[in-house]
Amino acid sequence: MSEKKSVAILGSTGSIGTQALEVIAAHSDLFEVDLLTSNSKYELLIEQAIKFQPNAVVICDESKYLRVKEALKDHPVKVYGGLPSITQLMELDTIDIVLTAMVGYAGLEPTMAAIRNKKNIALANKETLVVAGELITKLARENAVNIYPVDSEHSAIFQCLAGEFHNKIEKIILTASGGPFRGKTPEFLATVTREQALKHPNWTMGAKITIDSSTLMNKGLEIIEARWLFAVKPEQIEVIVHPQSVIHSIVQFEDGSMKAQMGLPDMKLPIQYALAYPDRIKSDFPRFNFASYPALTFESPDRNTFRCLGLAEEAMRKGGNMPCIMNAANEIAVDGFLKDKVSFPGIAGIIETCMEQINYKEQPSYDDYIATDMETRTMALELVRKRRVKTAH
């Protein structure tokens, strides 16, 4: 890499965003920060802006705008407020690559704006492809934009395909840790608390993705994302539970041979790979020691207990606006669980009800996605209000 790559980080105060800034700080000769955005964590955004001196920052929560503006008045950093500002700033010609690390559906419009402005994408916001995969991949092709996956599983597949893009994929195997409740019964899950669900055995992540991991919905979102990223059919995607999280995913080719990408569970590695692609750059991340892992184990996921995975597979097979329905219902249900308004099994119940009752569209337009998302959230919020949550004390 000769010139510095200029990076925009959408969602810089979240788990992926903060780790991306660690990668950039460790390689300041290769990367510089052009834009940082946060939903509401204004204090951390100010801290990041002072350290990295980006061209601009956006605080989406406009009630925090004046505090950010005041704190940065002596720095050469432009300050903007509100989500629409992110979309507008995608026009900046100083940005080389956009890391989309915003949580949930909110990442869709800014990602589309970045693609329209011909910015390469490092994609950590899986909901973008879950909700509108067909639309996003078509837009990327039309604008000759590359989408580099940041999820550890999709990065693993991407790495396995390096030098193999002309060879036909027979199957993609996504590995799942199984989350904190692997092997537990439906009876146990009925009393699970927020605190229990937020304790992931292998990965350090934000609250939403940690809950998704505990319900296996995270793997459900990932199979839909993989379907679009790697242009495969639903029946070519398999999920296997691998509790050690050392093999991050596997590609099987049509001759039967398989490639797996391995490493310690550390999100900084796939972040760095996406930002530096096609180069691999030196890192001081901890190294894997085979002697520390005498056994790597694999098992089939329990879809009867963890119903979210099956619902996601159903949404992927049905296509149209069904993944959009599933995603919106899941975002509301998870938020309800985190606020102790929905039980752990109630998350799947809300998703299933919305998938059964919201109007299905086989070939949705962008406006249809917006309407579907809004309609589903309204129904899901109503379902949350009607539920009584039981928590263990």
Secondary structure in CASP SS format (residue, H / E / C, confidence):
PFRMAT SS
TARGET T0000
AUTHOR 0000-0000-0000
METHOD secondary structure of the structure
MODEL  1
M C 1.00
S C 1.00
E C 1.00
K C 1.00
K E 1.00
S E 1.00
V E 1.00
A E 1.00
I E 1.00
L E 1.00
G C 1.00
S C 1.00
T C 1.00
G C 1.00
S H 1.00
I H 1.00
G H 1.00
T H 1.00
Q H 1.00
A H 1.00
L H 1.00
E H 1.00
V H 1.00
I H 1.00
A H 1.00
A H 1.00
H C 1.00
S C 1.00
D C 1.00
L C 1.00
F E 1.00
E E 1.00
V E 1.00
D E 1.00
L E 1.00
L E 1.00
T E 1.00
S E 1.00
N C 1.00
S C 1.00
K C 1.00
Y H 1.00
E H 1.00
L H 1.00
L H 1.00
I H 1.00
E H 1.00
Q H 1.00
A H 1.00
I H 1.00
K H 1.00
F H 1.00
Q C 1.00
P C 1.00
N C 1.00
A E 1.00
V E 1.00
V E 1.00
I E 1.00
C C 1.00
D C 1.00
E H 1.00
S H 1.00
K H 1.00
Y H 1.00
L H 1.00
R H 1.00
V H 1.00
K H 1.00
E H 1.00
A H 1.00
L C 1.00
K C 1.00
D C 1.00
H C 1.00
P C 1.00
V C 1.00
K E 1.00
V E 1.00
Y E 1.00
G E 1.00
G C 1.00
L H 1.00
P H 1.00
S H 1.00
I H 1.00
T H 1.00
Q H 1.00
L H 1.00
M C 1.00
E C 1.00
L C 1.00
D C 1.00
T C 1.00
I C 1.00
D C 1.00
I E 1.00
V E 1.00
L E 1.00
T E 1.00
A C 1.00
M C 1.00
V C 1.00
G H 1.00
Y H 1.00
A H 1.00
G H 1.00
L H 1.00
E H 1.00
P H 1.00
T H 1.00
M H 1.00
A H 1.00
A H 1.00
I H 1.00
R H 1.00
N C 1.00
K C 1.00
K C 1.00
N E 1.00
I E 1.00
A E 1.00
L E 1.00
A C 1.00
N C 1.00
K C 1.00
E H 1.00
T H 1.00
L H 1.00
V H 1.00
V H 1.00
A H 1.00
G H 1.00
E H 1.00
L H 1.00
I H 1.00
T H 1.00
K H 1.00
L H 1.00
A H 1.00
R H 1.00
E H 1.00
N C 1.00
A C 1.00
V C 1.00
N C 1.00
I E 1.00
Y E 1.00
P E 1.00
V C 1.00
D C 1.00
S H 1.00
E H 1.00
H H 1.00
S H 1.00
A H 1.00
I H 1.00
F H 1.00
Q H 1.00
C H 1.00
L C 1.00
A C 1.00
G C 1.00
E C 1.00
F C 1.00
H C 1.00
N C 1.00
K C 1.00
I E 1.00
E E 1.00
K E 1.00
I E 1.00
I E 1.00
L E 1.00
T E 1.00
A E 1.00
S C 1.00
G C 1.00
G C 1.00
P C 1.00
F C 1.00
R C 1.00
G C 1.00
K C 1.00
T C 1.00
P H 1.00
E H 1.00
F H 1.00
L H 1.00
A C 1.00
T C 1.00
V C 1.00
T C 1.00
R H 1.00
E H 1.00
Q H 1.00
A H 1.00
L C 1.00
K C 1.00
H C 1.00
P C 1.00
N C 1.00
W C 1.00
T C 1.00
M C 1.00
G C 1.00
A H 1.00
K H 1.00
I H 1.00
T H 1.00
I H 1.00
D H 1.00
S H 1.00
S H 1.00
T H 1.00
L C 1.00
M H 1.00
N H 1.00
K H 1.00
G H 1.00
L H 1.00
E H 1.00
I H 1.00
I H 1.00
E H 1.00
A H 1.00
R H 1.00
W H 1.00
L H 1.00
F C 1.00
A C 1.00
V C 1.00
K C 1.00
P H 1.00
E H 1.00
Q H 1.00
I E 1.00
E E 1.00
V E 1.00
I E 1.00
V E 1.00
H C 1.00
P C 1.00
Q C 1.00
S C 1.00
V C 1.00
I E 1.00
H E 1.00
S E 1.00
I E 1.00
V E 1.00
Q E 1.00
F E 1.00
E C 1.00
D C 1.00
G C 1.00
S C 1.00
M E 1.00
K E 1.00
A E 1.00
Q E 1.00
M E 1.00
G C 1.00
L C 1.00
P C 1.00
D C 1.00
M C 1.00
K H 1.00
L H 1.00
P H 1.00
I H 1.00
Q H 1.00
Y H 1.00
A H 1.00
L H 1.00
A H 1.00
Y C 1.00
P C 1.00
D C 1.00
R C 1.00
I C 1.00
K C 1.00
S C 1.00
D C 1.00
F C 1.00
P C 1.00
R C 1.00
F C 1.00
N C 1.00
F H 1.00
A H 1.00
S H 1.00
Y C 1.00
P C 1.00
A C 1.00
L C 1.00
T C 1.00
F C 1.00
E E 1.00
S C 1.00
P C 1.00
D C 1.00
R C 1.00
N C 1.00
T C 1.00
F C 1.00
R H 1.00
C H 1.00
L H 1.00
G H 1.00
L H 1.00
A H 1.00
E H 1.00
E H 1.00
A H 1.00
M H 1.00
R H 1.00
K H 1.00
G C 1.00
G C 1.00
N C 1.00
M H 1.00
P H 1.00
C H 1.00
I H 1.00
M H 1.00
N H 1.00
A H 1.00
A H 1.00
N H 1.00
E H 1.00
I H 1.00
A H 1.00
V H 1.00
D H 1.00
G H 1.00
F H 1.00
L H 1.00
K C 1.00
D C 1.00
K C 1.00
V C 1.00
S C 1.00
F H 1.00
P H 1.00
G H 1.00
I H 1.00
A H 1.00
G H 1.00
I H 1.00
I H 1.00
E H 1.00
T H 1.00
C H 1.00
M H 1.00
E H 1.00
Q H 1.00
I C 1.00
N C 1.00
Y C 1.00
K C 1.00
E C 1.00
Q C 1.00
P C 1.00
S C 1.00
Y H 1.00
D H 1.00
D H 1.00
Y H 1.00
I H 1.00
A H 1.00
T H 1.00
D H 1.00
M H 1.00
E H 1.00
T H 1.00
R H 1.00
T H 1.00
M H 1.00
A H 1.00
L H 1.00
E H 1.00
L H 1.00
V H 1.00
R H 1.00
K H 1.00
R C 1.00
R C 1.00
V C 1.00
K C 1.00
T C 1.00
A C 1.00
H C 1.00
END
